[in-house]
Amino acid sequence: MAQAIIWSKESLDDIDNIAQYISRGSLYHAQQVVEHIFERGDKLPEQPESGRKVPELNDPLVRECFIYSYRLIYEIKEADITIPGVIHGRRLLESVERFDSSL
């Protein structure tokens, strides 16, 4: 049975903020980035361990993959894969309040 993908409210807010930021320069590129983020997220059940461990956490069940310059962070659970956030690649998790005490 394939794992379900659960996009947290915060991750969807992150994606919306990313789209708003990019759209200042190009609506087309904003749409492309958002589409690639969702496509990558939807493919996670096929190979959930394909992303690298998040360096700040060093937990084998918390992984990330890069889409352009954004980190799609996800947690592998038995029944599902939860996506708590999508942040810029230069940001450390400690700089994001919801990650300051890990997942």
N, C-alpha and C positions, 0 to 999 in steps of 0.2 A: 504494500500500500504506500503510495507516494505521500510525502510529508506536505502539509498545507503551508502556504506562505502567509504570515500575519504581518501586515504593515502597521506599525504603531501609529497613533495619531501624530506623534512627534516626528516620525520619519516622513509622513505625508506633508506635514508643515514644512519640514526641511526642504522637500522637493519643490513645494510651492514657492518658498523663498528663493531657491536656486533659480527657478524659472523666471521669477520676477526680476531678479538681478540680471540674468543673461538677456532677458527680453529688452532691457534698456538699449542694448546694442543691436540685437537681432531676434525677432520673434521666431524665425526659422531655426536658428541655432538653439534657442531655448527649448523649442519643441523636440529637436533631435536629442538633446541631452536627457530630457525627461523620458522620452521613449526608450532610450538605451538603458536608463536606470531601471525602469519597470521590466524591460525585456531580460536584463541580467538577473533581477530579483526573481522573476518567474522561472528561470532556469536553475535556480539553486537546488531544488530537490533532485535534479539529475546527477549532480556531483556536489553534495553539500560541503565536502572538505576541500574543494578546489581553491577556495580563498586561503590567504595566509592567516596565521594567528595574529590577532591584534597585538602589536608589540608592547603597548602599555599595560596590557592585562595578562599576557602569557597564559591564557586559558585555551586549551585545544578546542573547546566548543564555541568560543567567541571568535569569529573570523571576519575578514573584510576582503572586499575586492574593489578595484578601482575602475571607475567609469569616468573617462576624461580625467579631470583633476579632483574628483569626488570619491570619498570613501563610503561605500555601502557596507555598513556594519551589521552583522547578523549573528544570531545565537542558534546553534543547532540543539534542538530538543528532541525527545523521543517521537512525539506525534507531529511536531511542526517545526518550522523555521521562523523565528521572530526577527523582524528588522526594527531595531530601536532607533536607528538614525542614519542619516546620510549627511556627512559633513565634508568640508573642503579638506583636501589632502594635506595641507600645511597646518591644519589645526590638530592639536593634541587633545585626546579625550579629556584630560584634566581641565581644559578650558571650556568644556561644555558641562553645564551644571548637572544634567541628568546622568552623566557618566562618571562624576567625581567619586562615587562610591561603588564603582563597577556596576555590572548588570546584575 
